[in-house]
Amino acid sequence: MDSLRFIKRNEENFDCFIEICESVFPNTPRSTVRNWLKALKIESVVCTPDERSVFRTANPTLCGAFGLVSHADLEKLIEYRSNRSKQTSTLNISSSSIASSPQISTCSSTCNVESDTEKNDGNLLQNIVMYSDSDEDEQGQSDIIIQHKSPEKCNNESFVNTRVDLSVTDSPLKTKRSKTVLSPEEIPESLKVEIQSLKEFCTKPLNPLACGRSMSNGTANKLIERDVRKLKPSTIANFLDVAISVVKYNVVTNDATADPENAPQIKAYRSFQRRFLKDAYQLSKREKEGFSKKSSQQFYFAHVLETLRNLRDKYLECGGGVKKFRHLHDFVLLALYLRAMPGRSKELRTLQLHDEAEKGHQFDYSSFERGNFVIFDLNQKVFIVQSEFKTSKTTGPIKLDISDDNELTYYLRLYVQARHTLMLGKSHDYFFCNKYGHPFACSSAIAKYLQDIFEREVSIRASTTAMRHAIVTYFNSIDESKDVNLRKSLAALMKHSVRYQETVYCDQTHDEKTKAGRSLMRDSLAADVFGERDDIAAVSAESSDENSSSDEIDLVPQTGDIVALLDPAASKTDISFFIAKVARYTKDRREAHLIHLEQVEGSNNFYVLKPGRVWTESLKALIFPIDIVYDSSKKAYELRTTPDCLYKYVHG
């Protein structure tokens, strides 16, 4: 800590986060340090441009934006790191159903791997301690724990235990174990090969069998040795993807003519992986039904619309320059996604521009094989051509004519003119670029860019997957979803099947999905089960309501409309009410999901969207219409309806 450069702000010393990672935690990935900050509920402080220039003058290697961490928080972070090295947990992997690969060994026992997360590459396979139970478990399998000893503590026989629990069950582990120290010569050769093969595969610079870029040594060590306690089944399935890729590489290396997909080892791994995918699906269903303890903010389609409007207002109000064009870039990015290509992040990242007027030649469709393009032809038409997306092998290349969408093409042409300014002197054909003018390097980069946009505008981090969920969920709540052809058309636009659209992307609960069926059973198929008198009484009550309101026109708020709700405890002298935006309706349209609008501090009639506070309310309780308009200068909604009018609307 003494060697760190710091600045003073309000009598408190602050250090640069990047220098903290490089000096205090040199062998720990920055993402891990950020997770520690989140665990301690420590937020980094925004660094001002003047402070950033001071740090960069002292350390020219610093680039980009970085945050500041106070001395007191840094001491907490160091203490938290030292406490973590003393904690123990268990890596429990049952692999009895997996067949062994040529270079990756598997066994029928349950293996628990423990290791220090800060080990150098050369010491990865040294000083391993093995524990084994003297008694066998009920299945006749013995538990084995393999533990890496910290190199700097080898002399005094002390160990750093970082246990990794990959089991999805909560079965208690045995605590009494006999300990046996193994020298490097006694370590099973199969374990050495397994770890070394995995690391070589992940760090290989040019690997056609791997998805994405190669890992650094630190990231590969983190993959092998990281503390991943209570892993989700979906994460385990992703780890198995890595193992499958290694096995494929081994199969092709040993036999160039072999088909890796049909290898018995791959089939065994796939079977094992499907078990975790089923568990992941069940956990996802539990979260949708509200049985999970996880309290995450719900992302609605209304959040997307709110973000688009905010970005458009910022573009129109901004004076000019790069900042104005960056708002236009973000607006076009989301507008193009919603109106023409609601696919996955890769499709946005790899989209390239082909302007026939600028290129001087027409796009050659006959020789087109790979890539995603937005084409501005000489006849003032705009086309989108795609062949690189997840389901391209089943659907083939796609060509869309979006010239009839006049609003979208208008902003697309505006963006094409401003694109050269945003590229900051760089030269490439990619349609969208980051704030430095470079194309997005990977799907995670553009996903983080989208998350930052939503967090800035509506305080919720969401990417293309969340938007796909929001689109399908909202579509299923409107009357147009009853059209089978329209459902197929939307599924084709989003590049997935109708079945996948219903089972994966629809976030409606089972209660919402079955309300129409229950109404059919109650009103038609099983209407007489309680006797004729009850049925007649119910019909007469409904008819009386219809007669009393036959001369009135009920205005029903649509999705995105703003409504008011009167507090049940309100009185004439103390009128309290709520303002909310309609996110979507339930299937039977009797209830609405509402997003809370919070009153601006220091104002009596201005309200802003408050993400995270979402609840369901009966349609009859909503007060609509109300006089409320959006004030772009204050970035808030101005309520013009008085509280007395809201009270009289309900109580007369």
BELPEPE-V460813 format. One line per field, one symbol per residue. ss: DSSP state (A for helix, B for strand, O for the rest). A space follows every 50 residues. Layout:
ss: ???
//
This chain:
ss: OOOOOBBBBOOBBBBBAAAAAAAOOOOOOAAAAAAAAAAOOOOOBBOOAA AAAAAAAAOOOOOOOOBBBBAAAAAAAAAAAAAAOOOOOOOOBBOOOOOO OOOOOOOOOBBBBBOOOOOOAAAOOOOBBBBBOOOOOOOOOOBBBBBBOO AAAOOOOOOOOOBOOOOOOOOOOOOOOBBBBBOAAAOOAAAAAAAAAAAA AAAOOOOOOOOOOOOOAAAAAAAAAOOOOOOOAAAAAAAAAAAAAAAAAA AAAAOOOOOAAAOAAAAAAAAAAAAAAAAAAAAAAAAAAOOOOOOOOOOO AAAAAAAAAAAAAAAAAOOOAAAAAAAAAAAAAAAAAAAOOOOOAAAAAO BBBBBAAAAOOOOOOOOOOOOBBBBBOOOOOBBBBBOOOOOAAAAOOBBB BOOOOAAAAAAAAAAAAAAAAAOOOOOOOBOOOOOOOOOOOOAAAAAAAA AAAAAAAAOOOOOAAAAAAAAAAAAOOOAAAAOAAAAAAAAAAOOOOAAA AAAAAOOOOAAAAAAAAAAAAAAAAOOOOOOAAAAAAAAAAAAAAAAAOO OOOOOOOOOOOBBBBBOOOOOOOOOOBBBBBBBBBOOOOOBBBBBBBBBO OOOOOBBBBBBBBBBBBBAAAOBOOOOBBBBOOOOBBBBOOOAAAAAAAA AO
//
